Amino acid sequence: MNLKFLIPFCILAFSQCTYLSGDNAGVREGKSPSQLYSECMGTFADDAKCKEFVLKSIPDADVNLLGQNANQTELEASTHVFIRAQLIQSLLYQNKLFVKNKLGEPDEKRTVNNWAPGMEEWLYYRPVSKFAEGSRPDREILIRFQRGAVVHVGYTQPSPNR
């Protein structure tokens, strides 16, 4: 008698485990601000409400790049800004010449006089990187060299206040 209930229970428990541990388990779908804006415009067709919705969904989004009245010069400038994770990955352990060719001359150069000799920092205050496509650019990028090779890439996120 107990065997009749045990077999369906095991099948049910096993199916729940495979459902919850699938490829998409616990993964939140991430959308760019432009994707959210286009879906909202397809549904509601209200520019102001859609921009407000994008700002509530992604607080870091740059709403000046969205809509039909988007500034073309800002759109072109945002295409030359790198995604932060890709930039950090591509710059680590590279030399100064590579960094200078990729990002241009730094806005400020500093020599670090601490326990490690030969350390230098380059600071970029102009828009160089951003978190994701459609987000605002970082305020500052700091690249630390030791003996001519990049050992650390730091960033300062854009301020939450608009």
C-alpha positions, -999 to 999 in steps of 0.1 A, spaced: 0 0 0 28 24 9 46 16 -23 17 30 -44 22 64 -29 60 63 -27 65 59 -65 44 89 -76 59 110 -48 95 101 -60 86 110 -96 71 143 -86 101 152 -64 125 143 -92 106 164 -117 106 194 -94 144 191 -89 151 190 -126 127 219 -132 143 241 -106 179 233 -115 176 238 -153 197 262 -174 175 292 -167 169 285 -130 173 317 -109 185 338 -139 169 372 -142 164 384 -177 185 415 -182 174 441 -207 191 472 -219 173 506 -215 167 508 -253 150 474 -253 128 484 -223 120 517 -240 110 501 -273 88 475 -256 71 502 -236 66 524 -267 51 494 -285 26 489 -256 18 524 -244 31 548 -271 38 576 -245 73 590 -246 74 606 -211 59 576 -193 83 552 -210 113 573 -201 101 574 -165 95 536 -166 131 530 -179 145 552 -151 126 533 -124 137 500 -138 173 509 -144 183 539 -123 217 542 -142 200 546 -176 207 576 -198 173 587 -210 188 613 -234 197 585 -257 161 572 -259 133 583 -281 128 601 -314 142 634 -301 175 618 -290 206 639 -295 226 625 -324 259 638 -311 253 621 -278 244 589 -296 276 589 -316 296 597 -285 281 568 -266 291 544 -293 328 552 -285 324 544 -248 334 509 -238 315 484 -217 332 484 -183 337 446 -178 351 442 -213 374 472 -209 388 459 -176 393 424 -191 411 438 -222 434 462 -203 447 440 -175 483 430 -179 488 451 -210 515 478 -214 513 515 -215 514 518 -253 484 495 -256 464 515 -231 474 548 -248 463 535 -282 430 522 -269 419 551 -247 442 580 -257 462 603 -235 452 602 -198 437 633 -183 461 630 -153 492 610 -146 504 603 -110 534 586 -96 525 564 -66 552 567 -39 543 538 -16 561 506 -8 563 494 -45 587 513 -68 578 520 -104 540 524 -98 521 549 -119 484 558 -121 466 572 -151 432 589 -146 406 594 -172 379 619 -163 362 619 -198 336 593 -206 356 561 -213 334 533 -199 299 525 -188 282 496 -171 260 484 -199 246 496 -232 223 526 -226 236 535 -191 254 566 -181 292 567 -184 315 563 -154 328 595 -137 364 583 -136 386 555 -146 419 548 -128 445 525 -143 475 515 -122 507 504 -137 536 486 -121 568 484 -142 549 494 -173 521 468 -171 485 473 -159 479 457 -125 446 473 -115 417 491 -133 394 510 -110 363 530 -117 340 555 -101 303 549 -109 281 578 -120 264 596 -92 229 584 -84 217 620 -83 207 633 -117 
